[in-house]
Amino acid sequence: MKELTILITKYLPYSTYFFLIFVRVFGIVYFFPFFNSMSVPWQVKAGLAAIMSFVILPFFKFQVISFDIWELGIAVIRELCVGLSLGFIIQIIFDGIHLAGQIVGYQMGFAIVNVIDPYMNTQISIIARFKGLLALLIFFSLNAHYLVISGLLKSFELVPIAGWTFKNRMAAQLIRWTGDIFIMALKIASPVLVTLFLTNIALALIARTMPQINVFIIGFPLEIGIGFLMLGITMPFFSWCFRQFFEKGLYEMWFNLRLGGL
């Protein structure tokens, strides 16, 4: 019993640090692509975060500090804010891509052609689902998951455990990041939107000059065909946009980590 007490006293501070590391890692895993699905049990997410925390713990020499209950609660909130803020930046990119697919699908005439998204257990446009899967493939093909993991490791150097500070610009940052979703969506969907807009103008001119032609019967399959054609042509543009948005997201991540807070 005495040996057990000595063992607990010796390793209790390190278990506290492990728990704080686990909280930060879990915040990123919660938004990490593929694992952010609602169909993935939280036990799997927690298990992955625990394994990553076990791997991370030996790489850093933490200064052993005893936390009381209130300091530990504040430290947990701080670590959760670090993890969620880093993961939220990644989630914004995929939300912008899904929104772009929703807009394109609506303009192509797929407003009611929805499928069940197993990630969020909601109905989304089939084009949004396609773009989301394509973005996920591009994400892993670029080895972007390695960059996210390296960013997580770097975060412990730039922002030590319980070293995150709350600043007044947090609300402004969240509003700006949320606004970036609409900016990314418009940039990704702009080629198809412009083409379909010109197609509608051409159909309007045809209906005006040749009233005997039923543009409603011609217009729907024509817009769908042109939409799919533009989706195929703009695949390189979509990949380039995803790369640019992800690099911007990494820049936002490093920028906020160097400032040490929000």
C-alpha positions as MATLAB code, in Angstrom:
seq = 'MKELTILITKYLPYSTYFFLIFVRVFGIVYFFPFFNSMSVPWQVKAGLAAIMSFVILPFFKFQVISFDIWELGIAVIRELCVGLSLGFIIQIIFDGIHLAGQIVGYQMGFAIVNVIDPYMNTQISIIARFKGLLALLIFFSLNAHYLVISGLLKSFELVPIAGWTFKNRMAAQLIRWTGDIFIMALKIASPVLVTLFLTNIALALIARTMPQINVFIIGFPLEIGIGFLMLGITMPFFSWCFRQFFEKGLYEMWFNLRLGGL';
ca = [
       0.000    0.000    0.000;
       2.857    2.349    0.802;
       4.526    1.587   -2.527;
       1.234    2.300   -4.352;
       0.920    5.654   -2.567;
       4.469    6.586   -3.543;
       3.813    5.524   -7.130;
       0.624    7.591   -7.346;
       2.318   10.618   -5.792;
       5.204   10.317   -8.244;
       3.172    9.993  -11.430;
       0.062   12.007  -10.572;
       1.445   15.284  -12.039;
       2.291   13.495  -15.283;
      -1.176   11.978  -15.442;
      -2.555   15.511  -15.084;
      -0.441   16.651  -18.025;
      -1.536   13.622  -20.008;
      -5.160   14.540  -19.381;
      -4.547   18.139  -20.530;
      -2.776   16.875  -23.654;
      -5.690   14.530  -24.275;
      -8.152   17.437  -24.080;
      -6.210   19.457  -26.684;
      -5.814   16.480  -29.014;
      -9.478   15.551  -28.669;
     -10.452   19.072  -29.746;
      -8.622   18.576  -33.042;
      -9.797   14.978  -33.535;
     -13.384   16.145  -33.085;
     -13.080   18.270  -36.262;
     -10.568   16.065  -38.092;
     -11.784   14.923  -41.549;
     -13.347   11.459  -41.601;
     -13.397   11.302  -37.785;
     -15.754   14.289  -37.542;
     -18.577   12.098  -38.797;
     -21.593   11.673  -36.548;
     -21.499    7.960  -37.406;
     -18.058    7.578  -35.783;
     -18.631    6.710  -32.100;
     -17.191    9.074  -29.557;
     -15.338    6.113  -28.032;
     -13.323    5.812  -31.253;
     -12.516    9.530  -31.207;
     -11.529    9.394  -27.547;
      -9.427    6.277  -28.138;
      -7.576    7.887  -31.045;
      -6.973   11.026  -28.974;
      -5.674    8.907  -26.078;
      -3.262    7.000  -28.330;
      -1.951   10.238  -29.841;
      -1.568   11.704  -26.343;
       0.488    8.685  -25.221;
       2.753    9.191  -28.240;
       3.094   12.949  -27.700;
       3.782   12.872  -23.946;
       7.406   11.548  -24.066;
       8.460   14.147  -26.656;
       8.098   17.102  -24.285;
       9.615   17.809  -20.902;
       6.894   19.470  -18.902;
       7.542   21.417  -15.783;
       5.769   19.595  -12.998;
       3.209   21.959  -11.484;
       0.544   20.993   -8.994;
      -2.939   22.167   -9.980;
      -5.757   22.679   -7.550;
      -9.290   21.906   -8.677;
     -10.018   25.423   -9.974;
      -6.710   25.795  -11.807;
      -7.211   22.365  -13.370;
     -10.700   23.340  -14.575;
      -9.389   26.558  -16.142;
      -6.493   24.637  -17.733;
      -8.940   22.128  -19.253;
     -10.997   24.955  -20.753;
      -7.863   26.545  -22.183;
      -6.625   23.309  -23.733;
     -10.056   22.618  -25.182;
     -10.070   26.096  -26.745;
      -6.678   25.418  -28.342;
      -7.794   22.115  -29.833;
     -11.195   23.340  -30.998;
      -9.773   26.514  -32.552;
      -7.195   24.536  -34.550;
      -9.739   21.936  -35.634;
     -12.352   24.590  -36.437;
     -10.048   26.114  -39.052;
      -9.901   22.761  -40.864;
     -13.650   22.269  -40.560;
     -14.282   25.684  -42.151;
     -12.581   24.552  -45.369;
     -14.826   21.505  -45.751;
     -17.928   23.489  -44.795;
     -17.121   25.989  -47.542;
     -16.772   23.154  -50.056;
     -20.097   21.636  -48.993;
     -21.785   25.028  -49.304;
     -20.308   25.440  -52.799;
     -21.774   22.077  -53.765;
     -25.155   23.106  -52.377;
     -25.152   26.301  -54.441;
     -24.057   24.540  -57.630;
     -26.594   21.761  -57.155;
     -29.398   24.278  -56.676;
     -28.438   26.178  -59.835;
     -28.241   22.945  -61.842;
     -31.778   22.027  -60.853;
     -30.916   19.512  -58.133;
     -32.703   21.408  -55.385;
     -34.678   18.313  -54.360;
     -32.092   15.707  -55.391;
     -30.657   15.132  -51.929;
     -28.872   12.223  -50.330;
     -28.267   11.294  -46.713;
     -24.882   12.505  -45.536;
     -23.526    9.847  -43.131;
     -21.093   12.395  -41.703;
     -23.744   14.712  -40.277;
     -26.841   12.505  -40.624;
     -28.598   15.197  -42.653;
     -29.798   15.564  -46.238;
     -27.465   17.464  -48.554;
     -27.258   18.004  -52.297;
     -25.711   15.212  -54.323;
     -23.225   17.725  -55.755;
     -22.239   18.808  -52.233;
     -21.688   15.173  -51.298;
     -19.555   14.646  -54.397;
     -17.438   17.724  -53.704;
     -17.030   16.735  -50.067;
     -15.754   13.263  -50.953;
     -13.451   14.739  -53.588;
     -12.071   17.242  -51.072;
     -11.454   14.400  -48.599;
      -9.499   12.454  -51.231;
      -7.463   15.542  -52.113;
      -6.830   16.146  -48.397;
      -5.235   12.734  -47.928;
      -3.500   12.751  -51.324;
      -1.706   15.972  -50.340;
      -0.604   14.340  -47.052;
      -2.374   17.208  -45.336;
      -3.114   15.005  -42.329;
       0.626   14.883  -41.635;
       0.732   18.672  -41.670;
      -2.144   18.823  -39.195;
      -0.377   16.371  -36.871;
       2.879   18.321  -37.143;
       0.940   21.486  -36.382;
      -0.468   19.786  -33.298;
       3.042   18.894  -32.117;
       4.257   22.413  -32.829;
       1.378   23.829  -30.805;
       2.885   22.404  -27.609;
       6.081   24.345  -28.319;
       4.370   27.622  -29.158;
       1.604   27.367  -26.572;
       2.636   25.335  -23.512;
       0.200   23.425  -21.375;
      -2.285   25.812  -19.703;
      -0.563   28.705  -21.476;
      -3.455   29.720  -23.709;
      -4.781   33.211  -22.979;
      -8.170   34.703  -23.809;
      -8.112   37.956  -25.737;
     -10.767   40.399  -26.887;
     -10.327   39.612  -30.574;
     -11.766   36.110  -30.188;
     -15.265   37.136  -31.292;
     -13.905   39.035  -34.305;
     -11.824   36.023  -35.335;
     -14.777   33.649  -35.126;
     -16.953   35.998  -37.176;
     -14.245   36.389  -39.821;
     -13.657   32.628  -40.019;
     -17.372   32.026  -40.397;
     -17.528   34.625  -43.172;
     -14.690   32.836  -44.957;
     -17.062   29.882  -45.496;
     -19.191   31.974  -47.878;
     -16.121   33.442  -49.591;
     -14.672   29.986  -50.248;
     -18.038   28.694  -51.457;
     -18.423   31.513  -53.971;
     -14.865   31.120  -55.243;
     -15.248   27.373  -55.779;
     -18.721   27.625  -57.329;
     -18.023   30.725  -59.451;
     -17.026   28.946  -62.725;
     -20.184   26.841  -62.778;
     -22.381   29.724  -61.602;
     -21.110   32.081  -64.299;
     -21.551   29.431  -67.009;
     -25.103   28.626  -65.897;
     -25.909   32.327  -65.713;
     -24.784   32.804  -69.313;
     -26.787   29.710  -70.262;
     -29.915   31.220  -68.723;
     -29.324   34.458  -70.644;
     -28.974   32.481  -73.877;
     -32.193   30.579  -73.161;
     -33.976   33.849  -72.413;
     -32.845   35.281  -75.769;
     -33.998   32.121  -77.566;
     -37.386   32.292  -75.848;
     -37.689   35.929  -76.852;
     -36.712   35.499  -80.494;
     -38.313   32.066  -81.077;
     -41.410   31.733  -78.879;
     -42.407   28.442  -80.510;
     -39.498   26.695  -78.753;
     -40.352   25.439  -75.258;
     -37.278   26.543  -73.336;
     -38.537   24.931  -70.136;
     -38.262   21.464  -71.654;
     -34.870   22.246  -73.211;
     -33.492   24.283  -70.325;
     -33.504   21.677  -67.541;
     -31.445   18.946  -69.274;
     -29.249   21.601  -70.899;
     -28.344   23.186  -67.554;
     -27.680   19.796  -65.987;
     -25.432   18.747  -68.879;
     -23.531   22.038  -68.924;
     -23.216   21.905  -65.139;
     -21.657   18.437  -65.192;
     -19.397   19.479  -68.061;
     -18.131   22.482  -66.108;
     -17.640   20.356  -63.004;
     -15.371   18.079  -65.018;
     -13.486   20.944  -66.661;
     -12.932   22.801  -63.384;
     -11.545   19.801  -61.468;
      -7.969   21.196  -61.588;
      -9.315   24.557  -60.428;
     -11.094   22.864  -57.521;
      -7.907   21.060  -56.481;
      -5.941   24.313  -56.696;
      -8.552   26.155  -54.616;
      -8.499   23.455  -51.957;
      -4.716   23.652  -51.745;
      -4.828   27.454  -51.413;
      -7.531   27.354  -48.758;
      -5.684   24.709  -46.782;
      -2.434   26.691  -46.884;
      -4.357   29.737  -45.687;
      -5.849   27.643  -42.897;
      -2.372   26.513  -41.830;
      -1.218   30.117  -41.859;
      -4.140   31.068  -39.605;
      -3.211   28.186  -37.324;
       0.433   29.242  -36.989;
      -0.488   32.917  -36.661;
      -2.816   32.319  -33.729;
      -0.424   29.891  -32.055;
       2.417   32.397  -32.186;
       0.199   35.026  -30.606;
      -0.533   32.548  -27.846;
      -4.286   33.111  -27.756;
      -7.358   34.563  -29.341;
];
